[in-house]
Amino acid sequence: MKLNIGGITEAGLSKKNQTGNWRAFLPVVDKEKCNGCEICEVFCPEGCAEISGKSFCVNEFYCKGCGICAYECPVSALTMVASGGLSS
Amino acid sequence: MKRIEGRKGLVQGAVAIAETIKAVRPGVIAAYPITPQTLIVEHLGKLAADGKLEGKFINVDSEFSAASMVWGSVAAGVRSYTTSCSQGLLLMTEVIFNMAGTRLPVVFTAVNRSLSPPINIQVDHQDTMTLRDSGLIQIYVENIQEAVDTHVQIYKIAEDKDILLPAMVCMDAWILSHAYAPVTIWTEEEVEEFLPPFDPVFSLDPKRPLTFGALSNDPSLITEFKYMTHDALIRSKQKIEEAAWEFEELYGNYYGGLLEETYTEDADIILVAMGTMVGTIKVALQQLRNSGKKVGLVKVRSFRPFPDSELRAALGAAELVVVLDRSFSASFGGILGGEVKSCLYGTRGPAIINFVVGLGSREIYPETVFDIVTQAEMLAERGLSPETIFFNLNKELLPEAIFSI
């Protein structure tokens, strides 16, 4: 591989960047409590929290484990659980 | 032989620069009007409002935005321009490092003004010298005509496919920006003979998207990435020399390439300086020579790339080198002084004395130069190797505590 002048590269590389590797904690949902209100989806800065069906799910490839979804959840359905990056 | 005539007139420095930028035809100009600014932007704004400017003039909310805007427009393959002074240049700093790293040749005029505090709009070189580590090309000019001509040259240097770096013409505030002088300004057609259109290596196109400034936390790449900027800046030395020669051929004006030497061949004492004080030193030099003192002068035109081997060749045979700095690095001393010492290290070269002069528009007269030469001679005779001297520091003004320690 050779670097281009100025390190200019093809577009869309951030899609390949596994930011999930940075994660120390992963949000885990209590399906009994989750009411599918989508607040987590709105607040997730990376767009990787999602209400699918009627319950929370997370894209583990990108989720950095910032915990904003759990903080904002109005029914406390999300818990941040220690997670070793993409191991799961 | 000179073949281009230009238009001669009595013109204010800032207006001469604005008219030159118009002739260079940038596609995008972005600038913020204060903190502080000069008539360059005002005049370009007027040209835009009168429909006389080919490119787009974009008003922005800060110098950070101005720099970001032209970084983007050069990434889109468009020749661009911005200008600022003092604090405004510092606000652009983050973007300037990005321009140098992503190799996008934005051209700046820096009208040199002192930094706050105290809040002031006087002249010294502290603002631009503080940008020296960014990877930016910096040329310091002596008079208004050199400022005009260097703008035409610097676009060619910056946009060269082997270089591709941001570049800055540094001109002293007031003395050059606001003074009137007989100046020759070049028309669009006359500039075109010297300066080819900007032909970028990479540019943004919706049909072929690219990433400028990608993320990489990879320690095995970052050194090599940074080295590319270092290497390009060193290679620009040759381009600066070539641009100066080519310019002389067409337009008849020459101010030196990286350096300009005056009376250095037989000089015992050589002064080293940048910017407008060079003109004053040249006047003083005549009188010093008439009185039998073998004093010479090296004008550092290109501060970045730093002309290290050229300075060694120019200064090596002197007994005493006196570096006059219009800026300093606190606790270290004069910046140019430090770099001249560094490049002569290990050469068994001359003794070097460094003075800080002319901060915040403190006037530099020919008499100032005589005093400095006399002081330097005395210090050298005593065998002292003094630290940087703040010339004519008025100790009466300082609180006593400073001297009781």
HADDOCK unambig.tbl for C-alpha pairs under 7 A between the chains (distance, minus, plus):
assign (segid A and resid 5 and name CA) (segid B and resid 103 and name CA) 6.90 0.50 0.50
assign (segid A and resid 6 and name CA) (segid B and resid 101 and name CA) 5.61 0.50 0.50
assign (segid A and resid 6 and name CA) (segid B and resid 102 and name CA) 3.86 0.50 0.50
assign (segid A and resid 6 and name CA) (segid B and resid 103 and name CA) 4.97 0.50 0.50
assign (segid A and resid 7 and name CA) (segid B and resid 102 and name CA) 6.44 0.50 0.50
assign (segid A and resid 7 and name CA) (segid B and resid 225 and name CA) 6.87 0.50 0.50
assign (segid A and resid 8 and name CA) (segid B and resid 210 and name CA) 6.91 0.50 0.50
assign (segid A and resid 8 and name CA) (segid B and resid 211 and name CA) 5.71 0.50 0.50
assign (segid A and resid 8 and name CA) (segid B and resid 212 and name CA) 5.07 0.50 0.50
assign (segid A and resid 8 and name CA) (segid B and resid 213 and name CA) 6.88 0.50 0.50
assign (segid A and resid 9 and name CA) (segid B and resid 210 and name CA) 5.80 0.50 0.50
assign (segid A and resid 9 and name CA) (segid B and resid 211 and name CA) 5.16 0.50 0.50
assign (segid A and resid 9 and name CA) (segid B and resid 212 and name CA) 6.93 0.50 0.50
assign (segid A and resid 10 and name CA) (segid B and resid 209 and name CA) 6.93 0.50 0.50
assign (segid A and resid 10 and name CA) (segid B and resid 210 and name CA) 4.70 0.50 0.50
assign (segid A and resid 10 and name CA) (segid B and resid 211 and name CA) 5.68 0.50 0.50
assign (segid A and resid 11 and name CA) (segid B and resid 209 and name CA) 5.40 0.50 0.50
assign (segid A and resid 11 and name CA) (segid B and resid 210 and name CA) 4.28 0.50 0.50
assign (segid A and resid 11 and name CA) (segid B and resid 211 and name CA) 4.80 0.50 0.50
